[in-house]
Amino acid sequence: MGIRFRRLREAKGETPAQTAAAIGMGRKTIDRIEKGTQGTKQPVIKALCDHFEVADQERSHIFSLFVRSGERGWWEAYFDTGSRESVNPDFPLFLESEQVATLIRTFEAEIIPGLLQVPEYLVELQAVQLPAPEEVAEQILGLRAHRQKLIFGDNHRPGIEFLLGEAAMVYLSKLPRKVRDGQIERMLEVDAMPNASIRVLTGLHAAVAGSFTLLTASPDLPPFVYLDSVDGCRYIEQPDVVSLYERTFEGARERSESIREYLK
């Protein structure tokens, strides 16, 4: 929902401050709504829809997202508002979009993607990352499990394509057998789902520049690119740049094989 309002504001040529003034809100409130870091009340949604002259069909969809999400973000229990160590401040925008997505395409060069990770694999991954407080590590585990439950639950199953660099599988093979076998079993379960596929790249490919996720939030919105890094996350929405990532994903997919073929 937040990304929709941001695009509507940008299409109108307004700054967050101008939109806030027009509907009688604070600029920081608009910022938080657009980033998905604040639950949005129904009167505020109506005011924004009225201000942007949102058509009835679009307005209905926005309100359906509101009913689905509730007034508090489901992720808030995992978000440390004091230190912000557990979840990057910009990450909830991705979480919000992910939960209503119709198509998710993810390329990961060296690790198993978060939506596929079993808890034991994530613990191994946390062990080699920069030290974090124990409570933060637990919050991340909880957040990861909750994301997966929502994505693979009965109520919402978007199309999902995972492309894994061969390095991710090589690193997985070096983990303790219990972790490795459990992670492979989970990936095969997901690959067997009618809406999902997992493929492994086995040589030089178009996506050697790095990992990314292409996310289509709904059929009537263009996709955007999500990039994760050590110092935060970034969103790319420019159509020509997004198209470049789409072509990169497609080119890399041509150099891959299904995970079942890879594991033979």
C-alpha positions in Angstrom: 0.0 0.0 0.0 2.8 2.4 0.9 4.5 2.0 -2.5 1.2 2.8 -4.2 0.8 6.1 -2.4 4.4 7.0 -3.1 3.9 6.4 -6.9 0.7 8.4 -6.8 2.4 11.3 -5.1 5.3 11.2 -7.6 2.9 11.1 -10.5 1.2 14.2 -9.2 4.6 15.9 -8.9 4.3 16.5 -5.1 6.9 16.3 -2.3 5.9 14.4 0.9 5.6 17.8 2.6 3.1 19.1 0.0 1.0 16.0 0.2 1.1 16.2 4.0 -0.1 19.8 4.0 -2.9 19.0 1.5 -4.5 16.4 3.8 -3.5 17.9 7.1 -0.9 15.5 8.2 2.8 15.7 9.1 5.5 15.2 6.5 7.1 12.4 8.6 3.8 10.6 8.7 3.7 10.5 4.9 7.3 9.3 4.9 6.4 6.5 7.3 3.3 5.5 5.4 5.2 5.3 2.1 8.0 3.2 3.6 5.5 0.9 5.3 6.9 1.7 8.8 3.6 2.9 10.2 0.1 1.4 10.2 -2.4 3.5 8.3 -5.9 4.3 9.6 -8.9 4.2 7.3 -9.6 8.0 7.3 -6.0 8.6 6.3 -6.4 6.2 3.4 -9.6 7.9 2.3 -8.0 11.3 2.5 -5.0 10.2 0.4 -7.3 8.5 -2.2 -9.4 11.6 -2.4 -6.4 13.9 -2.8 -4.9 11.7 -5.6 -8.3 11.3 -7.2 -7.9 7.5 -7.2 -10.3 5.7 -9.5 -12.9 3.4 -7.8 -11.3 0.1 -8.9 -7.9 1.2 -7.6 -9.5 2.6 -4.4 -11.2 -0.7 -3.8 -7.9 -2.6 -4.1 -6.1 -0.2 -1.7 -8.8 -0.6 0.9 -8.6 -4.4 0.5 -4.9 -4.2 1.3 -5.8 -2.1 4.4 -8.3 -4.8 5.6 -5.7 -7.5 5.0 -2.9 -5.8 6.8 -4.7 -4.4 9.8 -3.6 -1.1 11.4 -0.3 -2.5 12.7 2.3 -4.0 10.4 2.6 -7.7 11.1 6.4 -7.2 11.1 6.4 -4.7 14.0 7.0 -7.4 16.6 10.3 -8.1 14.9 11.3 -4.4 14.5 13.6 -2.9 17.1 12.5 0.7 17.1 15.2 1.6 19.6 18.3 0.3 17.9 16.8 -0.7 14.5 19.3 -3.6 14.4 16.8 -6.3 13.6 15.2 -4.8 10.6 16.5 -2.1 8.3 14.2 1.0 8.5 13.5 0.7 4.7 12.8 -3.0 4.7 9.1 -2.9 5.7 8.3 -1.4 2.4 9.6 -4.6 0.7 7.8 -6.8 3.3 4.5 -5.0 2.6 4.9 -5.4 -1.2 6.1 -9.0 -0.9 2.9 -10.0 0.9 0.6 -8.8 -1.9 2.9 -9.6 -4.8 1.7 -11.6 -7.8 5.2 -12.4 -9.0 8.5 -12.7 -7.2 11.8 -13.4 -9.1 14.9 -13.7 -6.9 18.5 -14.2 -7.9 21.0 -15.1 -5.1 24.6 -15.7 -6.0 26.0 -17.2 -2.8 23.3 -17.9 -0.2 20.0 -19.7 -0.2 17.2 -17.0 -0.5 15.5 -16.0 2.7 12.1 -17.3 1.6 13.7 -20.8 1.3 15.9 -20.8 4.4 15.2 -23.3 7.1 16.0 -22.1 10.7 19.1 -24.3 11.0 20.6 -22.8 7.8 19.9 -19.2 9.0 21.6 -20.0 12.3 24.7 -21.1 10.4 24.5 -17.9 8.3 24.2 -15.7 11.4 27.2 -17.4 12.9 29.5 -16.1 10.2 28.0 -12.6 10.0 29.0 -9.6 12.2 28.1 -10.2 15.8 24.6 -9.1 16.9 22.8 -9.3 20.2 21.1 -12.6 20.9 17.7 -11.0 21.0 18.2 -9.5 17.5 19.2 -12.9 16.1 16.0 -14.4 17.5 13.9 -11.5 16.0 15.4 -12.2 12.6 14.6 -15.9 12.9 11.0 -15.1 13.9 10.7 -12.6 11.0 12.0 -15.1 8.5 9.6 -17.8 9.6 6.6 -15.3 9.6 7.5 -14.2 6.0 7.6 -17.7 4.8 4.3 -18.6 6.5 2.5 -15.7 4.8 4.0 -16.3 1.3 3.5 -20.1 1.3 0.2 -20.1 3.2 -3.1 -21.0 1.7 -4.4 -17.4 1.4 -1.7 -16.0 -0.9 0.6 -17.8 -3.3 2.3 -15.6 -5.8 4.3 -16.9 -8.7 7.9 -17.4 -7.4 11.1 -18.0 -9.4 14.4 -18.6 -7.6 17.7 -18.5 -9.4 20.6 -19.7 -7.3 24.3 -19.2 -8.1 26.2 -22.5 -7.9 28.3 -21.1 -5.1 25.2 -21.1 -2.9 24.9 -24.9 -3.4 28.6 -25.4 -2.9 28.6 -23.5 0.4 25.5 -25.5 1.4 27.3 -28.8 0.7 30.0 -27.8 3.3 27.5 -27.4 6.2 26.7 -30.1 8.7 24.8 -32.9 7.1 21.6 -32.3 9.2 21.5 -28.7 8.1 22.3 -29.5 4.5 19.8 -32.3 4.1 17.0 -30.3 5.8 17.6 -27.3 3.6 17.6 -29.4 0.4 14.5 -31.2 1.5 12.8 -27.8 2.0 13.9 -26.5 -1.4 12.5 -29.7 -3.1 9.2 -29.1 -1.3 8.9 -25.6 -2.6 10.0 -26.6 -6.1 7.2 -29.1 -6.2 4.6 -26.4 -5.6 2.7 -25.4 -8.7 3.5 -21.7 -8.3 7.2 -22.0 -7.6 10.4 -23.1 -9.3 14.0 -23.2 -8.2 16.9 -23.3 -10.7 20.7 -23.4 -10.3 23.2 -21.6 -12.5 26.0 -23.9 -13.5 28.4 -21.6 -15.4 29.0 -18.0 -16.4 25.8 -16.1 -16.7 24.2 -12.6 -17.2 23.6 -12.0 -13.5 27.3 -12.1 -12.4 27.1 -8.5 -11.1 25.1 -9.5 -8.0 22.0 -10.6 -6.3 18.6 -8.9 -6.7 14.8 -9.4 -6.4 12.2 -8.4 -9.0 8.8 -7.9 -7.4 5.5 -7.3 -9.1 3.2 -6.0 -6.4 0.0 -6.4 -8.5 -1.1 -6.9 -12.1 -1.8 -3.2 -12.6 1.6 -2.0 -11.3 5.0 -2.3 -13.0 7.7 -4.4 -11.2 10.4 -2.9 -9.2 13.9 -4.1 -8.1 15.0 -4.6 -4.5 18.7 -4.7 -3.7 20.0 -5.7 -0.3 23.5 -4.7 1.0 25.5 -4.5 4.1 24.5 -0.8 4.8 20.9 -1.0 3.9 18.5 -1.7 1.0 17.6 0.1 -2.2 14.6 0.2 -4.5 14.8 0.8 -8.3 11.6 1.8 -10.1 12.9 3.5 -13.3 11.3 1.4 -16.2 14.5 1.3 -18.3 16.6 0.1 -15.4 14.0 -2.4 -14.2 13.8 -3.7 -17.8 17.6 -4.2 -17.7 17.2 -6.4 -14.6 14.4 -8.4 -16.1 16.5 -9.1 -19.2 19.4 -10.0 -16.9 17.2 -12.5 -15.0 15.9 -14.0 -18.2 19.4 -14.3 -19.7 20.7 -16.0 -16.5 17.8 -18.4 -16.4 18.8 -19.7 -19.8 22.1 -20.8 -18.3 20.5 -22.7 -15.4 18.9 -26.1 -14.7 16.2 -27.2 -12.3 17.3 -28.0 -8.8 16.2 -31.6 -9.3 18.5 -31.9 -12.3 21.3 -30.3 -10.5 21.0 -32.7 -7.5 21.1 -35.8 -9.6 
